[in-house]
Amino acid sequence: MRLSEDRINSIAGKIARQLVKTRAVQTKANLRQVTAWVEKPIMEDLAREDDIDQKVTDYIDGLQNKPPEGSYDYQALFQKKKEELSRRRGFKI
C-alpha cells in the first residue's frame, strides 16, 4: 500500500515529536524543521522505489511476449525484476 505525502508528513511529525520529547535529538530547530529532517529520507526512498518500478514497467513493456498486465505471471515477473534491479542498485525493498 502506497502512503500519501500527507500521511508521510503526519508520520514524520509523530516521529519528530517523539525524538524531541525523549531528547533523542537535541536541536535548536523548531518542530517543523525536525519533521522535514525526518521526512526527507522517507520521501527519497519512495522516489527511488518509484524509479525502480518505472524501470521494471518499461522493461516488461519492451518484451515481445509480455504477460497480460495484472495476471499472476505479470506480477511474478514484475517482482522478480524489481528485486533484481533493487539488488543491483543497493536498494532494499
Phi, psi and omega per residue, in radians:
M1 nan 2.314 -3.110
R2 -1.562 2.318 3.112
L3 -1.571 2.499 3.086
S4 -1.335 2.840 3.128
E5 -1.084 -0.652 3.103
D6 -1.112 -0.708 -3.133
R7 -1.187 -0.693 3.095
I8 -1.099 -0.738 3.117
N9 -1.092 -0.695 3.119
S10 -1.112 -0.796 3.119
I11 -1.114 -0.772 3.126
A12 -1.082 -0.649 3.099
G13 -1.108 -0.737 3.116
K14 -1.133 -0.726 3.110
I15 -1.114 -0.782 -3.124
A16 -1.074 -0.777 3.129
R17 -1.052 -0.734 -3.131
Q18 -1.171 -0.707 3.116
L19 -1.069 -0.748 -3.136
V20 -1.245 -0.758 -3.107
K21 -1.061 -0.753 -3.115
T22 -1.502 0.009 -3.138
R23 1.053 0.497 3.029
A24 -1.226 -0.436 3.082
V25 -2.215 2.219 3.068
Q26 -1.954 2.102 -3.070
T27 -2.637 2.748 3.033
K28 -1.651 -0.074 3.128
A29 -1.209 2.685 3.098
N30 -1.403 2.968 -3.053
L31 -1.046 -0.614 3.124
R32 -1.086 -0.694 3.123
Q33 -1.207 -0.679 3.105
V34 -1.153 -0.704 3.088
T35 -1.045 -0.768 3.120
A36 -1.106 -0.659 3.116
W37 -1.114 -0.691 3.118
V38 -1.277 -0.684 -3.067
E39 -1.226 -0.589 -3.030
K40 -0.963 -0.916 -3.125
P41 -1.164 -0.501 3.091
I42 -1.134 -0.821 -3.136
M43 -1.149 -0.673 3.111
E44 -1.123 -0.702 3.124
D45 -1.108 -0.771 3.125
L46 -1.150 -0.640 3.105
A47 -1.135 -0.699 3.090
R48 -1.108 -0.725 3.124
E49 -1.149 -0.697 3.071
D50 -1.048 -0.716 3.126
D51 -1.099 -0.764 3.111
I52 -1.103 -0.782 3.114
D53 -1.010 -0.723 -3.137
Q54 -1.170 -0.716 3.110
K55 -1.093 -0.703 3.123
V56 -1.158 -0.769 3.109
T57 -1.052 -0.768 3.104
D58 -1.070 -0.727 3.110
Y59 -1.047 -0.872 -3.108
I60 -1.127 -0.697 3.117
D61 -1.088 -0.469 -3.131
G62 -1.430 -0.152 3.139
L63 -1.285 2.504 3.100
Q64 -1.265 -0.722 -3.122
N65 -1.946 1.074 -3.108
K66 -1.380 2.562 3.111
P67 -1.247 2.738 3.118
P68 -1.076 2.380 -3.132
E69 -1.053 2.343 -3.140
G70 1.623 -0.236 3.139
S71 -1.309 2.889 3.102
Y72 -1.049 -0.754 -3.130
D73 -1.079 -0.693 3.115
Y74 -1.111 -0.834 -3.118
Q75 -1.094 -0.711 3.130
A76 -1.135 -0.776 3.110
L77 -1.110 -0.754 3.132
F78 -1.033 -0.845 -3.115
Q79 -1.115 -0.729 -3.141
K80 -1.086 -0.842 -3.127
K81 -1.178 -0.624 3.120
K82 -1.137 -0.770 3.112
E83 -1.099 -0.727 3.141
E84 -1.105 -0.854 -3.132
L85 -1.157 -0.690 3.119
S86 -1.089 -0.760 3.140
R87 -1.080 -0.765 3.135
R88 -1.101 -0.565 -3.127
R89 -1.578 -0.019 -3.140
G90 1.275 0.494 -3.099
F91 -1.902 2.198 3.137
K92 -1.655 2.241 3.120
I93 -1.866 nan nan
